[in-house]
Amino acid sequence: METIREKTGGAWNFSSGALYPLLKRMERDGLIRGYSDGERNVYEITEEGRAALAKAKDKLAALLENWDNYRGLLEDFVGKEELVRLSVVGYQNQFRFLKDAVMLLDRPEAFDLLRRVKVEVDTQLYWINNKLNEVNK
């Protein structure tokens, strides 16, 4: 539980009363396999769990790729101002995540990823600069 807390910066702060039923359900569903090493309970992902994880990643990717389709709905739920605030926070979090992810990659992969990100960021900065120039006129 401490590892989850550390890796999420405290965002996921499970109590054992919440975590263990979740782990048991995942074990019952065949997604993980649990055992005791004598000192603690250890859980590892199964092949079925890896397949479910891959499917979840695909769903998340589809959601992110179709962001424009969901923006209007979110705007209705939280309002324009809050959506803008959440977008800025999300952008900041994505950038922090990107920095951490790049550190996990081998140098050629990291270089390629950063080059692609730079092109996207340059495009976004161009748009931001144009908007700032419009406001300053």
N, C-alpha and C positions, 0 to 999 in steps of 0.2 A: 504494500500500500504506500509505503514511503517512496518507492521508486516512481510510482504513478504520480504522486504529489510533486516530486522533484521535476520529473520530465514535463509536467504540464504547468509548472510555475504556480502550483496551488490551485489551478482552475478546476481540476478534478480531485476532490478531497473526499474520497470514499471512506465511510466507516466500515468495519468488518461486517456489520449487520446489513449493509447494502451490497458490499462487494461479493461476499461468499454466496448468497443466493444467485447472483448473476453468474458467477463462475460455475456453480452447480448446474444451472440451466444450460449454459454453453457446453458443459461436459455431457449432459444428458442429450443434447442435440448433436453431439459428435464433433463439435467445433474445436474443442480442446481436450487434452488428456491430463488428468491430475494424479499426482502421487506424493507421498511424503518421503523426504530424504533423511528423516530421523529428527531433524531440527525444525523443519518448516514444510508447508505445503508448496509444491512446485507444479506449475501448469505450463504445458507446451501446446502449441497449435498443431492440429492434425491436417491431413491433406484436405479433408472436407472443410476445415476452417480456413485454409489458404484459398480454396475456391470461393468461399463466402466472402472473404476479405477482398479478393479480386473483383467480385461482383459489386461490392460496396464501393470500391474505388472507381469502378466504371460509372456507377450511379452518381457519385460525387462529381466526377469529371463532366458528366452530361449536365448536371445542375449548373456547374460553373460555366460551361460552354454556352448554356442557354440563359444566362443571367438576364438578358434583355426581356425575355418572356416572363420573368418573375418580378421584375422591378416595379411594374404597375401595381401588382398585388401587394408587395411590401409597402409601397407608398401609401396605399389605402389603409394598411394596418397601422403603420407607425407615423405617418405624416412625412411631408417633404423634408422639413428641417432635421428630423431625427434620422431619416434615411441618409441624408448628406453626412451627418455626424457619424453614423454607423459605417458609412462608406469610407470615411477618412480613417477611422479606427481600424477597419478591415484592411485597408491599404497598408497602414503602418505594420499591422500584424503579419500580413503577407510578406512584406519586405524583410522583417525579422526572420520569418520562417525560411525565406529564400537564402538569407545569409547563413543560417544554420545548415540548411540542406547542402549548400555548395561546399561546406567544409567536409561533408561526408563523401564527396565524389573524388575520383581520381583527377589529376590535373587536366588531362585533355577533355574529359567530360565537363568539368567545371568551367573550363575556358569556353567551350562551345555553348553551354547554358548561359553564361554571363554575356556572351556576345549577342545571343538572341534576346536576352532581357534588356540589354542596352539599347537595341533597336526599338523595342517597345517603349522603354522609358523615354528615349529621345522624342518619340512621336507624342507621347503624353505631355512632355515638357513643352513641346512646340505649341500644343493646344492650350496649355495653361498660360504660356507667355502671351499668346494672342488674346485670351480672355482678359488678362491683366492689362494689356494695352488698350482694350476696348473700354475697360472701366476707368482708366486714367485719362481718357480723351475728354 
